[in-house]
């Protein structure tokens, strides 16, 4: 019989962590609207703005501080869970 990998998963706790991360990034993006747009990379199909990368970093930091979930990001790809976490 296989162990249930999700026994300790608390969806309410995970939702709170996600909301906090989104709010932090949202506040950053609201402030960034007042600044000049900086393009990090521009290819035919993809424009990468500095604020995109910075807001993603804020979200990743918030999520990894409070959870051990793997994260799939737009800019960096898959980030695996913490070692020994």
C-alpha positions as semicolon CSV with decimal commas, in nm:
position;residue;x (nm);y (nm);z (nm)
1;X;0,000;0,000;0,000
2;X;0,137;0,343;-0,098
3;X;0,162;0,624;0,155
4;X;-0,055;0,926;0,087
5;X;0,189;1,200;-0,011
6;X;-0,071;1,468;0,058
7;X;-0,165;1,368;0,415
8;X;-0,003;1,677;0,564
9;X;-0,119;1,912;0,288
10;X;-0,334;2,197;0,420
11;X;-0,502;2,377;0,129
12;X;-0,605;2,673;0,346
13;X;-0,248;2,728;0,461
14;X;-0,119;2,698;0,104
15;X;-0,380;2,949;-0,014
16;X;-0,272;3,199;0,252
17;X;0,091;3,169;0,140
18;X;-0,010;3,217;-0,225
19;X;-0,226;3,520;-0,147
20;X;0,055;3,680;0,055
21;X;0,302;3,625;-0,232
22;X;0,058;3,771;-0,487
23;X;-0,011;4,074;-0,268
24;X;0,360;4,146;-0,221
25;X;0,422;4,127;-0,595
26;X;0,110;4,331;-0,666
27;X;0,224;4,614;-0,438
28;X;0,565;4,609;-0,609
29;X;0,403;4,626;-0,955
30;X;0,177;4,914;-0,851
31;X;0,482;5,113;-0,742
32;X;0,674;5,010;-1,056
33;X;0,405;5,170;-1,275
34;X;0,547;5,506;-1,167
35;X;0,892;5,416;-1,303
36;X;1,044;5,395;-1,648
37;X;0,990;5,067;-1,836
38;X;1,315;4,871;-1,867
39;X;1,332;4,592;-2,124
40;X;1,572;4,313;-2,024
41;X;1,532;4,110;-2,342
42;X;1,333;4,156;-2,660
43;X;1,297;3,876;-2,910
44;X;1,044;3,827;-3,187
45;X;0,799;3,646;-2,961
46;X;0,890;3,750;-2,610
47;X;0,955;4,077;-2,431
48;X;1,105;4,042;-2,085
49;X;1,062;4,345;-1,865
50;X;1,276;4,407;-1,558
51;X;0,958;4,437;-1,347
52;X;0,846;4,091;-1,468
53;X;1,166;3,935;-1,340
54;X;1,159;4,133;-1,016
55;X;0,797;4,052;-0,939
56;X;0,862;3,684;-1,011
57;X;1,157;3,698;-0,769
58;X;0,932;3,847;-0,499
59;X;0,678;3,568;-0,549
60;X;0,944;3,295;-0,544
61;X;1,100;3,432;-0,226
62;X;0,763;3,454;-0,051
63;X;0,665;3,101;-0,156
64;X;0,996;2,939;-0,068
65;X;1,009;3,106;0,273
66;X;0,678;2,953;0,375
67;X;0,642;2,631;0,174
68;X;0,836;2,339;0,031
69;X;0,640;2,318;-0,293
70;X;0,808;2,294;-0,629
71;X;0,740;2,606;-0,836
72;X;0,691;2,643;-1,211
73;X;0,773;2,998;-1,319
74;X;0,734;3,182;-1,646
75;X;1,082;3,333;-1,651
76;X;1,298;3,071;-1,474
77;X;1,116;2,745;-1,535
78;X;1,089;2,473;-1,270
79;X;1,228;2,536;-0,924
80;X;1,236;2,226;-0,706
81;X;1,146;2,204;-0,341
82;X;1,395;2,280;-0,066
83;X;1,651;2,016;0,022
84;X;1,559;1,835;0,343
85;X;1,259;2,063;0,384
